Amino acid sequence: MRSFFIYSLILFSFLILNACGSSNSIVSKKLVPKGDNKTPEPIFDLAPLADLDYSLNSYALPIVAGGKIIFPIFLNVSGGGQRAGILSSGDSQVWEKADFSQSAYPMKIVRGDNGDIYIFLINYLSSNFEILRSVDDGATWNSISLDLGGVQLQSIADANFNPNSWIFVGSGLYGDGQHWFTFRSTDNGATWTKVDELLPLPGSTTAGTPKQLFKNNGVYFLQGWLRDTENATYKHVIRRSANDGVSWSFVNSWPADLEIVQLEAGADNSIFAFVKPPTSSTSSILLKKSLDGGRTWTDLPEAPRYIELAEEFLSMVYMHDTNIYTCGVTNAVGGYSSVIRVSQDQGLTWRILRNEPGLECISMLRFNSDNYLIERSRMTGNILIYSF
């Protein structure tokens, strides 16, 4: 089992390095709406940082905390090896790096409810996880070890840090295979309690993979997929906790064949579920809405469908005020394109804001009273930042 984990870790590291590549350039542009034939003009173009050779981790998305955009990165060390670090900016023009000087990859960065910053690291020499915490906007960091009672973590899906409890979800090796775990701490990470665990079904060594931990009106929702050995497929599930993560149960109303991309809170205390349709049906609804805490779901009939652009795949959602933005990828003639859609009526109607070849979405976020779209060029690996 240990050898299987080491092999998985090596494979995972290889995928990160090849998927992310090295990027020494960050460009910022204005996002041009569909119908405007002007080429987006850079509002600034950063010169390469002379002493920085770094790569981004596609699985550790940037956040906004302490008045800064923060990218988790790993720095390439002279002579081989890598160290975890962050790249941050308070104005999107001047960028600074912090080097943690460890043989580690950043797996997840999270802003706590009180504004503190947390980074999950995996040491690629020892395979151990730890949390770095900053209470001063990234000026200093304290290390918190993870003693999980024999569970060997493989991945961190998501986490929430509030003044009463810390909760993180992930998958790891334990006993008969890979399990789905939720851990909770009420003493700032000194001790951890396993509050939820999904085991592999008979005939399988893999339980599945949690993807997103979402909190709405004090209730936690956890979505991901489970391995269904009976039908040799995956089923998509939602777990729910109404007591600050102490106990969890399934949301039984969710259709198992709909893969959830993201859960988001609506302006009317509703929950939006952005989904990928089954591969056998290219005209299925991409958006569902719940008004009762996930117990029942309603289809939004005018949600984006697979009709305007061939083979479009939803990858990311961003909501601000009453606007909903989605970022998808389409494999149209001539190669992949990044497709940005917007709804200004809580998902009832949609329009295409932009369709740009050769790009892929990294994140959409709110920064300095503006909306930002962060993308990567599939050709050069450069990071492009658009304001809209």
C-alpha positions in Angstrom: 0.0 0.0 0.0 2.9 2.3 0.8 4.5 1.7 -2.6 1.1 2.5 -4.3 1.0 5.8 -2.5 4.6 6.7 -3.5 3.8 5.8 -7.1 0.6 8.0 -6.9 2.6 10.9 -5.5 5.2 10.7 -8.3 2.5 10.5 -10.9 0.6 13.4 -9.3 3.8 15.5 -9.3 4.5 14.7 -12.9 1.0 15.8 -13.9 1.3 19.1 -12.0 4.7 19.9 -13.6 3.4 19.2 -17.1 0.0 20.7 -16.7 1.2 24.0 -15.1 4.5 24.6 -16.7 6.8 27.5 -15.8 5.6 31.1 -16.1 7.8 34.2 -15.8 5.3 36.7 -17.2 2.0 38.1 -15.9 0.0 40.4 -18.2 -3.2 42.3 -17.2 -5.8 43.4 -19.7 -9.3 44.8 -19.9 -11.9 42.2 -20.9 -13.6 43.1 -24.1 -17.3 42.1 -24.4 -18.5 40.0 -27.3 -19.2 42.1 -30.3 -16.4 44.6 -29.7 -13.7 43.8 -32.3 -11.0 45.6 -30.5 -8.0 43.6 -29.3 -7.7 43.8 -25.5 -5.0 46.3 -24.7 -2.7 45.6 -21.8 -3.0 48.0 -18.9 0.4 46.8 -17.8 2.8 44.1 -18.7 5.1 42.9 -16.0 8.8 42.2 -16.8 10.0 38.8 -15.6 11.2 38.8 -12.0 14.9 38.3 -12.4 15.5 35.9 -9.5 12.3 34.0 -9.8 11.9 30.7 -11.6 8.5 29.3 -10.5 5.5 27.3 -11.5 1.8 27.6 -10.6 -0.2 24.7 -9.2 -3.5 24.5 -11.1 -5.1 22.7 -8.1 -4.3 25.5 -5.6 -6.3 28.5 -6.9 -5.4 32.1 -6.0 -7.3 33.9 -3.3 -7.7 37.5 -2.1 -6.7 38.2 1.5 -5.1 41.1 3.4 -5.7 43.4 0.4 -3.6 41.2 -1.9 -4.0 38.6 -4.7 -2.1 35.6 -3.6 -0.9 32.8 -5.9 0.5 29.6 -4.4 3.6 28.6 -6.3 6.5 26.2 -6.2 10.0 27.6 -6.9 12.5 25.7 -8.9 15.7 25.3 -6.9 19.1 25.5 -8.6 20.5 22.0 -9.0 17.1 20.4 -8.8 14.1 20.2 -6.4 11.4 22.6 -5.6 10.2 24.7 -2.6 6.7 26.0 -1.8 6.0 29.7 -1.8 3.5 32.5 -2.7 3.4 35.3 -5.2 1.4 38.3 -4.1 0.4 41.8 -5.2 -1.6 44.6 -3.6 -2.1 46.4 -6.9 -1.7 43.8 -9.6 1.4 45.6 -10.8 4.2 45.1 -8.2 4.6 41.4 -7.3 6.5 39.9 -4.3 7.4 36.4 -3.5 7.7 34.5 -0.2 9.9 31.4 -0.1 9.0 28.8 2.6 12.3 27.0 2.0 10.8 23.5 2.2 10.8 20.5 -0.2 7.0 20.9 -0.6 4.2 21.6 -2.9 1.3 24.0 -2.1 -1.9 21.9 -2.3 -4.5 24.4 -1.2 -4.7 28.0 0.0 -7.7 29.2 2.0 -8.8 32.5 3.6 -10.4 32.0 7.0 -13.6 33.6 8.1 -11.5 36.0 10.2 -9.1 36.9 7.4 -6.2 34.6 8.4 -4.5 32.8 5.6 -3.9 29.0 5.5 -1.8 27.0 3.1 -1.8 23.2 2.9 1.6 21.8 2.0 2.8 18.3 1.1 6.4 17.4 1.6 7.5 15.4 -1.4 10.4 13.8 0.5 8.4 12.6 3.5 4.9 12.6 2.0 3.7 14.4 5.2 1.1 17.2 5.1 1.2 20.4 7.2 -0.7 23.7 7.4 1.0 27.1 7.3 -1.0 29.9 9.0 -0.5 33.6 8.8 -2.4 36.0 11.1 -0.6 39.1 9.7 -1.5 39.1 6.0 1.4 36.9 5.0 4.2 38.7 6.8 4.9 35.7 9.1 3.9 32.0 9.1 3.5 29.4 11.7 3.6 25.6 10.9 0.8 23.3 12.2 1.4 19.5 11.8 -1.4 17.1 11.0 -1.5 14.1 13.3 -4.5 12.2 11.8 -4.3 8.8 13.6 -2.6 6.7 10.9 -4.4 8.3 7.9 -1.9 8.9 5.1 -3.4 11.9 3.2 -3.0 12.0 -0.5 -5.0 15.1 -1.4 -6.8 18.1 0.1 -10.0 19.0 -1.5 -11.2 22.0 0.5 -11.3 23.6 3.9 -13.1 26.1 6.1 -11.6 28.0 9.0 -13.9 29.8 11.4 -13.4 31.0 15.0 -15.1 28.0 16.5 -13.7 25.1 14.3 -11.4 24.2 11.5 -12.6 21.7 9.0 -10.9 20.1 6.0 -11.8 17.4 3.6 -9.6 15.2 1.4 -8.7 11.6 0.5 -6.1 9.3 1.8 -4.9 5.8 2.4 -6.2 3.9 5.4 -6.6 0.2 6.0 -8.1 -1.4 2.9 -7.7 1.5 0.4 -8.3 5.1 -0.4 -11.0 6.7 1.8 -12.9 10.0 1.7 -12.2 11.9 5.0 -13.5 15.0 6.8 -11.5 16.2 9.8 -12.4 18.8 12.4 -10.4 20.7 15.0 -11.6 23.0 17.8 -8.2 23.9 19.3 -6.6 25.7 16.3 -5.1 22.5 14.8 -3.5 21.0 17.9 -5.8 17.9 17.7 -8.0 16.6 14.9 -11.1 14.5 15.0 -12.3 12.4 12.1 -16.0 13.4 11.8 -16.9 11.8 8.4 -15.5 8.8 6.4 -16.7 7.1 3.3 -15.1 3.7 2.6 -14.5 1.9 -0.7 -17.4 -0.3 -1.8 -16.8 -4.1 -2.0 -14.7 -4.9 -5.1 -12.9 -1.5 -5.1 -9.9 0.1 -3.4 -11.1 3.7 -4.0 -14.0 5.3 -2.2 -14.0 8.5 -4.4 -12.9 12.1 -4.3 -14.4 15.0 -2.4 -14.2 18.3 -4.4 -15.8 21.3 -2.7 -16.7 22.3 0.9 -19.5 25.0 0.7 -21.1 26.9 3.6 -24.5 28.5 3.3 -26.5 30.0 6.2 -24.4 28.1 8.7 -24.9 24.7 7.0 -22.0 22.9 5.4 -22.4 21.2 2.0 -19.7 18.8 0.7 -19.8 17.6 -2.9 -17.8 15.1 -4.9 -18.0 11.7 -6.5 -18.0 8.1 -5.2 -16.9 4.9 -7.0 -19.9 2.7 -7.8 -18.4 -0.7 -8.2 -21.7 -2.4 -9.0 -22.2 -0.4 -12.2 -18.5 0.3 -12.8 -19.2 4.1 -12.8 -19.0 7.1 -10.6 -22.0 8.7 -8.8 -22.0 12.3 -7.7 -23.1 13.1 -4.2 -23.7 15.9 -1.7 -23.0 15.5 2.0 -24.6 17.9 4.5 -23.9 19.0 8.1 -26.1 21.4 10.1 -24.1 21.3 13.3 -20.8 22.9 12.4 -19.4 19.7 10.9 -19.9 17.4 13.8 -22.1 14.9 11.9 -22.8 14.4 8.2 -25.5 12.9 6.0 -26.3 12.5 2.3 -28.6 14.9 0.4 -30.6 12.1 -1.2 -32.4 14.3 -3.7 -29.3 14.8 -5.8 -29.3 12.8 -9.1 -26.2 10.6 -9.2 -25.5 11.0 -12.9 -25.1 14.8 -12.7 -21.5 15.9 -12.0 -21.3 19.1 -9.9 -18.8 21.7 -11.0 -19.5 24.1 -8.2 -22.0 25.1 -5.5 -22.7 28.8 -4.9 -25.0 30.9 -2.7 -27.7 33.0 -4.5 -28.9 36.4 -3.5 -32.2 35.0 -2.1 -30.6 32.5 0.3 -30.8 29.9 -2.4 -28.1 27.4 -3.5 -27.1 27.1 -7.2 -25.6 23.9 -8.4 -23.6 24.2 -11.6 -23.4 20.8 -13.3 -22.0 18.9 -16.2 -24.6 16.8 -18.0 -24.3 13.1 -18.6 -22.1 12.3 -21.5 -25.0 10.6 -23.2 -27.1 13.8 -23.2 -25.6 17.0 -24.6 -28.7 19.1 -24.1 -29.1 18.6 -20.3 -29.6 21.5 -17.9 -26.4 23.0 -16.6 -27.9 24.8 -13.6 -30.1 23.8 -10.7 -31.4 25.8 -7.8 -32.5 24.9 -4.3 -34.6 27.1 -2.0 -34.7 24.7 1.0 -31.1 24.0 1.8 -30.5 21.4 -0.8 -33.5 19.1 0.0 -35.1 19.7 -3.4 -33.8 21.1 -6.7 -35.4 23.0 -9.6 -34.1 23.1 -13.1 -33.5 26.6 -14.6 -34.8 26.0 -18.2 -32.8 28.8 -19.8 -29.5 27.9 -18.3 -26.5 27.5 -20.7 -27.0 24.5 -22.8 -24.7 22.7 -25.3 -26.2 24.4 -28.4 -24.3 27.6 -29.2 -20.8 26.1 -29.0 -20.0 22.5 -29.8 -18.5 20.4 -27.0 -18.5 23.2 -24.3 -17.5 22.2 -20.8 -18.2 24.3 -17.7 -15.2 24.6 -15.5 -15.7 27.6 -13.1 -18.4 29.9 -11.6 -18.1 33.3 -10.1 -21.0 35.3 -8.5 -21.0 39.0 -7.6 -24.2 40.9 -6.5 -26.9 39.6 -8.8 -24.6 38.7 -11.6 -23.4 35.1 -12.3 -20.3 34.5 -14.5 -19.3 31.1 -15.8 -16.1 30.1 -17.5 -16.0 27.1 -19.8 -13.9 25.5 -22.5 -15.0 24.6 -25.9 -13.1 22.3 -28.3 -14.3 24.1 -31.4 -12.7 24.2 -34.9 -9.2 25.6 -34.6 -8.6 24.4 -31.0 -9.7 25.1 -27.5 -11.3 28.4 -26.5 -12.2 30.0 -23.2 -15.9 31.0 -23.1 -17.2 33.5 -20.5 -20.9 33.8 -20.0 -22.9 36.1 -17.8 -26.4 36.1 -16.3 -27.8 39.3 -14.8 -31.1 37.8 -13.6 -30.0 35.0 -11.3 -29.6 32.4 -14.0 -32.8 32.9 -16.0 -31.1 34.2 -19.2 -27.5 34.2 -20.4 -25.3 35.8 -23.0 -21.7 35.2 -24.1 -19.4 37.9 -22.8 -16.3 36.6 -24.6 -15.0 33.6 -26.6 -11.2 33.6 -26.8 -9.1 30.9 -28.4 -6.0 29.4 -26.8 -6.8 30.3 -23.1 -7.9 28.3 -20.0 -9.5 29.7 -16.8 -7.7 29.7 -13.6 -9.9 31.8 -11.3 -12.4 34.6 -11.1 -12.4 36.8 -8.0 -13.2 40.2 -6.5 -10.2 42.5 -5.9 -9.9 46.3 -5.2 -13.5 46.9 -6.1 -13.3 45.2 -9.4 -13.9 41.8 -10.9 -10.9 39.8 -12.1 -10.6 36.9 -14.5 -7.3 35.0 -14.3 -6.4 32.8 -17.3 -3.4 31.0 -18.7 -2.2 30.9 -22.2 -2.1 27.3 -23.5 0.7 28.2 -25.8 3.1 30.2 -23.6 2.0 29.4 -20.1 1.8 33.1 -19.3 -0.8 34.3 -16.8 -3.3 36.8 -18.1 -5.3 39.0 -15.7 -8.4 40.7 -17.1 -10.6 43.2 -15.2 -14.3 43.4 -16.0 
